[in-house]
Amino acid sequence: MLTPLFTTLVLIAVIMTLILSLLLTKSATVKTGIDTVIVTLLLVMMIVMLIGPAYLYLTTFQMTVGDVVEWEIGVFSSIGMIPIICLQTAKFVILTDPERAGKPLPLTGVLDHIGTLRTSYVVLLVLSEVLMGWTFNIAAGIVTLASGYSFADVLSEISYSITTYWFVFTMVGEMFLTIFVLRRMIQVDMLRLLGLQALVMLVTPTALPLQAWETYSFYVEAGAMTAVVAFAILYARRRAEGDGRPARYLVFFIVANTLMMVGLLWWLVSGETWILAPVLLLETVAYFDAVLTGSGILWRGNATV
């Protein structure tokens, strides 16, 4: 049964998923140094939004939806928007100044390190996902700490949160949204592979605490992961001849999905998720790496769409 608390959390989660999807898309298409700084600020802002409520929880053992909303509004208005508005204003002034026509924009040198930047984006996005899943599990009352907790207890909570619907379904939402927005920049075969990757995440058996879901999603998950591995191997054989970058990148996908199978089997046998949680993180990293860095195989110059 839907409760006002659950409905409110779902609404906030949808908004944050849309924001992270927008940031992921923007991260993949930055063209100026100013844009890269803006995207970095926004990603850091998302993390700070989520760290605040988590800190309150760790110190007071309490967190409400109001705490989450207050931190989001406070951080967004005080930390995020002021420098971003300043940067956007400076960019507009520079672009409309006839005396600067043909001259490079400020911070252009940042683009010389775009590989490092996009790697940083992957780290920031993964942290945002983990903190969002943990925060929403806390606010929903699914995980709780007691006084005298240890660092291991916190890690256990975070690990469990990664296997729940608050992490899995928000991540899947971002996957499908960014795949749709960037579909014309991605090769057809890779588009299919990323779609399969999103399906693998969607049918994670631990995402919903329902017996029917756990039973049937396990078989769908196993089939989807087998398809991902087979498709990745086929793609590598067809497209990677003479270029090691796609092959190295696809190995990442294959390893991630192979470990996912191991984690699911361990969960099926023991009911424990300590293998599955880090593997889900690895799946998340694999997806962000595909969209942001792509090892030179995803971008417009190579696209066939």
Secondary structure, DSSP 8 states (H G I E B T S, - for coil): ---HHHHHHHHHHHHHHHHHHHHHHHHHT--SHHHHHHHHHHHHHHHHHHHHHHHHHHHHS---HHHHHHHHHHHIIIIIHHHHHHHHHHHHHHHT-GGGTTS--TTGGGGGGHHHHHHHHHHHHHHHHHHHHHHHHHHTTSS---TT--HHHHHHHHHHHHTSHHHHHHHHHHHHHHHHHTGGGS-HHHHHHHHHHHHHHHT-TTSS--HHHHHHHHHHHHHHHHHHHHHHHHHHHHH-TT-HHHHHHHHHHHHHHHHHHHHHHHHHHH---TTHHHHHHHHHHHHHHHHHTGGGSSSGGG---
